[in-house]
Every structure is written in structure tokens, then in C-alpha cells.
Amino acid sequence: MFFSINRLSLIEEINKCNRIIDFKSPSPSITGISIEVSVDNLVLISTNSVISIKTCINVGEIDLIIKQPGNLLIRGKYFLDILRKMDDDIVNVSCVEENIVVLSGKKLEFSLNILDYNDFPIIAFREKGESIIVNCADLKKALNQTIISVNEYKQKIVLSGLNFSLKNDVFFITGTDGYRVSRKKINFWSSEIEEKFESNIPYKSVLEVIKLLPENGECKISIVDNYAMFIINKTVFQTSVLEGQFPDVNAVFPVDFNTTIFVDNKKFYKLISRADLPNDDNSIPVVNLILENEKIFIKSSIHQVGSYEEEFEEFELKGIDNQNISFNSKYLIDSLRSFETRMIEINLIDSKKPIVISSSEDDSLSQIILPMFSN
Amino acid sequence: MFFSINRLSLIEEINKCNRIIDFKSPSPSITGISIEVSVDNLVLISTNSVISIKTCINVGEIDLIIKQPGNLLIRGKYFLDILRKMDDDIVNVSCVEENIVVLSGKKLEFSLNILDYNDFPIIAFREKGESIIVNCADLKKALNQTIISVNEYKQKIVLSGLNFSLKNDVFFITGTDGYRVSRKKINFWSSEIEEKFESNIPYKSVLEVIKLLPENGECKISIVDNYAMFIINKTVFQTSVLEGQFPDVNAVFPVDFNTTIFVDNKKFYKLISRADLPNDDNSIPVVNLILENEKIFIKSSIHQVGSYEEEFEEFELKGIDNQNISFNSKYLIDSLRSFETRMIEINLIDSKKPIVISSSEDDSLSQIILPMFSN
């Protein structure tokens, strides 16, 4: 086994594989990265109990020259650490003895112990199947905007991830923890889907996909059996999906509102942040919004800490000028932060109905928060 | 008690006091910041078991207007959090009820519970006494360059801090853990010291002084009884000092060397960093430097991880072209990083004598490392 390759590009590929590895795994072979070197390409694979990743580099790409095929199982952490400390543009990777890989540059040589390649599991990547193609930047943004409503440790397993759903040519990504909903519509420009397409992607897998997504290019998403695949260039990211029926959140989305408040997002965000009083007890931070006489009054209080009150007038109003509603300030802060638009709309019905945050500048995103009952 | 003040400047002052507080202290009053408001100034005080800090703001400074004197003991963490979230340039601070402080801006009001002022200890600040004055930037740099050799958890208490010593008109700051020594000479431009001046400042206090030191201005250092004082503008930082006799490190500094290697600091730093192999066992990383035939060979190895070897030629040499010495690579890396000069000198005697790192571009700093015995 002998190849040479561009050092910085190899760091990037090793890094992708390393990120998902569970270094605390009791089985050392699972903490390795498998490198399969054939005559015309090099395939890196790593895995954990939920996610597997495969990335392929062809001869000629990132200066890859293969002098002798072969397989090895490296310890990615050490390998990466050493690649980062090297100065050379091109590094040589070779196996002389069975259990040692040699990384060399012009004037230096590292000999690293490796793992037994035969101990690494065989992983089936399900790359064929119905798929849709989305813009990477769009997907990244959508995942960031919807994951805020997901509680990773939710008892109801299906809620501990994001729901991907394509129905009637509309593709939604939705997250909910039962108290709030984040829903985002995404454009897709190719589909082989016949009818519908639905899957629930685990929280941790979503975080990894976010890290993997570049700012440019396209991502192919396909769902086969109990797996979802995200294919970006030559990298295949495969995750098992969550079982269960995701709730029909569209049913809870109110359509008619009594009051709509139009407000500058940054200003409103700062206002609500102030209401989020510091506290060490992890008690739920309740904020009370009172609308009357064309003014908003924001109040909050936490026993042992203190209380807060502020008057706010910089908004436009449509509908009834009389509301009194309370909610979890952390939820509202998360929602406001997910909007990139200048203005947002706070849509209210009454003190017992969900509030909906949206923006007419970008109607693809909606955030719903259930109110809290307080005195 | 009623005053108004510039918000951002107050944040800075509260921050200085907050940093030293031990929020885990079982006594809640010690976790507070005492604010003494008299007719013409405002004094903030906080303390922990080793360090006390006092900062004084006069009427007129940072927009301070005092309307009514009084005392209070605030919970600095909450106070700071709220000040940071406010938008107003000027904030009003007042006590209406006994156990509540009100922080208000133009349109908002925070009411915060406070602690009982009478529970706060009376702290004596020893501001008078023999003192020297140094440049703040010089002191900050010197502390950063010497603290690298201090082991906070050293069993020999006197070594768990930095030694400040003025003798024969030369002021040295020295740190050592018994295996290495960092020594820095500092210029001072005023002294009322009659004979000598010596004190050992605890590790944690040094870290806090580093944070406190601004880039400009001067710092007055004085030592009274078992306390050292650092006075920067109107802020007094007082720390108890370490007892015991600091070793005479000047005695171990070799003067005559057999070999001096002149090398680019950045290049040599990268070289030694590579020799510092990754490992999870916290075993001591030994690096071996061999000088022969006008070449340097750097070698290292860690069982279970692997080995490394590199050839290095970019240096100038004075003296004997034949050395073989081993040392702790972490120590050498720390030393190299402490130099801001372009070139450095590695001074060697033989494999059993300490190596000295210095730079003719700045002779105020010396770093000594004891060699390790290896095969």
C-alpha cells in the first residue's frame, strides 16, 4: 500500500470521517477509519452506531497518485494530528510492516501503529433509490432554523429528530418538542419521487449533516428502507432514521389571527432577551406580553432573582389592540434568532392559542410557540 | 442610595470585581460585590480567600452622578448580566426597599434582590508601603513569559507561584517547577525600596493580574506584611503571598556553553511541535536532539502510538558540532512560545546539563530546561 496525496485536502477528508467516530467505543476497530486503496481510487469509511460516512477520491484529484493498492485501518485522531503538524504540500502514505503506517514528507517520517483492517465492519451504503436534490446552502439554513425546536432527549422517539416530508410537490422540514414547532419549506429542483417521501432524521445526524454541508453545490437526499442518505459530491453520509409517525403539525398551524404585530427583529430580540432574567435554578423563564393603548409592555419575574418591566412602542399593528399572553422566553428567543429577515410578524389569537412568528420577507419559515398559563 | 452612571464603564468595573469571586462559596455574602456610595465617590469591593479587589470611581468620572449616598451588596453575576442586556448609555441604580436594588433606563426597570450589606467582611487594603512602578504592558508580558514554568499544584508551596525579586537595582520575575526555570528582567522607573524586595505571588493571583493589566499606563507594586498590592489607576488588587524561601535559581544558570544553535524561532517551534506525538496516556513526551555533521536530527517515540524522525539544517552553529540530548518536548514548546523575537539561541553544554534558551534580540528573558536521561 503506497500513495501520495495533497496534505491539506487529505486533512479535510479525514476530518469528515473523524467527526462521527465515537472514540469512547469499547471496540477499538470502530474508532478507526478504513482506507481502501485500489488502482484508481481511494475510499475512506468511518462509522458509529447510527451514522456511516464514505468519501471517495479518484486518482488525479487532490494530487492523488496510487503506487500500490491495499487496505488499512488508521487511528484517525493521531493521523489527523500529525498531518496538521506537517509542512509538506504532498505527503506519502505507505505500509511497510503489517501494523505500521508511515507518513513521510521531504525530510521527516512518522511511523504510526494502526488497527487490524479485518476487524472493521462491512457497511452497506444504499446509494440507489428515490431522491431529491436541494441546494446545500438552502438545506444548511433550513436545518439550523428547524433544529431549534427539537429536544434530543424527547421520550417520544420520533420527536427527537427532524421530519423531512415531501407531499404534493411541497418539501417541508419540521421540528417540534410538543411545545413549539419550526417548519421550513425548501425548494428542490429534481425529483424522482413518485408519490411521497417521508423520514425522521435523528438530532445528532442533523448536526453532522450541518457540519458536512458546504456553502455551494447540491445535495442529493434519498431514503431507502430505514436509512437516509445525503450525497454531497463524492461523500456519502448515511444515517438510520427514527421510527414512528410524526405528528401532523400542519393541523395545529392557525390561519386566522386577531392581532399581528410588525416589528424590527433585532429590536424585538433585544427586548425579549432582557426579559430572560438570569437564574441558576433552571426554572422556566416566563415572559408576559401585554398589548394595550398601542404600547407593548413586557414583564417577567423570577423568585429569588427579581423582576423586569419595559415599555415598547416601535411596532405597527393590525387587528385588536388588546392582548395579554405569556410564554417561555427561551423559546421566543430561539425563534427570533432563526429569522434572517429585517422585519418579522408576531401573530396572536388570544392568551390560550399558539403564537406564530413569520416574516412576509421570507414566507418559507414559520415558528409556532404554545402560550403558558400564568396570572 | 441613588446614583446614575455610564453603563458600559460600569460593566467594566463590575467585571473586574466579579472575576475573582468564588461563586461556589458556602457563604452567600462573599459572593457579592460591596458598593459604598459616599457623596463624592463610589467604591466597589469584592474578595475571595486569597485576593481582594477595590475600585474607586469619583463623581464626574464615567458620568457618575451621586444623588444619595448609601451602601449595598449586589449579586454581581445577575447585575452584570442585566447591564449587558440593556441598551441605555446611562443607567440609574437605586435602593427603594431594603433588599431590592432597582436598575432603570429610559423605558425599562429591573428590580433585583440583593444581599445583606452587613454580612460582607471588612477588608483592610494595605496601600501604603515600599513600592516600585513598572509599565503595565511590560509586566503583563513578563508574567505570561514566566508563568509557563509554574506548577500550580506543586507540593512545595513556594514554587506554586511567581517570585518577584528586586536586588542590587535589578528586578527579576522567576518561575520554576524544579525541572525548568523561566526568568525575566523588568525595567522599573521609580523605587522607594531601600534594600531589597521579595515576594512570591500565587499562581491564580498572577492569572488575575494578567487579566487586569491594561495595555497602557503604569502599575505600582508594593509589598506589606504578607500581602502584595498591584495598583492600576484607581483599582487596588491585593493578594496574600506564598510563604517560604524561593530557591536561588541564579546559581543554576550556566554561563559557559559548549554549543550554541542559532535558529529561526517559528521554524524550530514547528519542528519540536511535530516531535510532540499525540497520546492519550499523559505519558511524558520525550524528544531527542542529535547534532552531528552540521545537521540536527530530531527523534521521538511513544509506545502504542508510533515514532517520528526529522532532519533539520536551517541553523547556524557556534562551538562543538556533536551533541545528543533528550528533554520533555512540552517544556521546550512552552519556552519557544514565550519568545517574541525572530531568532533564538539554544545553548548546550552536554547531555546532562541544563539547556538555556535565550535571544540576543532581547536579553531580558531566559528559559532553562533540565535534560532527561534516555537511551
Contacts between the chains, C-beta under 8 A, distances in Angstrom:
chain1	res1	chain2	res2	distance
A	77	B	278	6.7
A	78	B	277	7.8
A	78	B	278	4.7
A	78	B	305	6.1
A	78	B	306	7.4
A	81	B	278	4.2
A	82	B	274	7.5
A	82	B	277	7.7
A	82	B	278	7.1
A	82	B	308	8.0
A	85	B	270	7.3
A	85	B	273	5.4
A	85	B	274	4.5
A	86	B	274	6.9
A	87	B	270	6.6
A	100	B	306	7.1
A	107	B	310	5.8
A	107	B	311	4.7
A	107	B	312	7.3
A	108	B	274	6.7
A	108	B	308	7.1
A	108	B	309	6.7
A	108	B	310	3.6
A	108	B	311	7.3
A	109	B	308	7.2
A	109	B	309	5.2
A	109	B	310	7.4
A	110	B	306	6.3
A	110	B	307	7.3
A	110	B	308	5.0
A	111	B	306	4.8
A	111	B	307	4.8
A	111	B	308	7.5
A	112	B	305	6.7
A	112	B	306	3.7
A	113	B	304	6.3
A	113	B	305	6.3
A	113	B	306	5.3
A	270	B	85	7.3
A	270	B	87	6.6
A	273	B	85	5.4
A	274	B	82	7.5
A	274	B	85	4.5
A	274	B	86	6.9
A	274	B	108	6.7
A	277	B	78	7.8
A	277	B	82	7.7
A	277	B	110	8.0
A	278	B	77	6.7
A	278	B	78	4.7
A	278	B	81	4.1
A	278	B	82	7.1
A	304	B	113	6.3
A	305	B	78	6.0
A	305	B	112	6.8
A	305	B	113	6.4
A	306	B	78	7.4
A	306	B	100	7.1
A	306	B	110	6.3
A	306	B	111	4.8
A	306	B	112	3.7
A	306	B	113	5.3
A	307	B	110	7.3
A	307	B	111	4.8
A	308	B	82	8.0
A	308	B	108	7.1
A	308	B	109	7.2
A	308	B	110	4.9
A	308	B	111	7.6
A	309	B	108	6.7
A	309	B	109	5.2
A	310	B	107	5.8
A	310	B	108	3.6
A	310	B	109	7.4
A	311	B	107	4.7
A	311	B	108	7.3
A	312	B	107	7.3
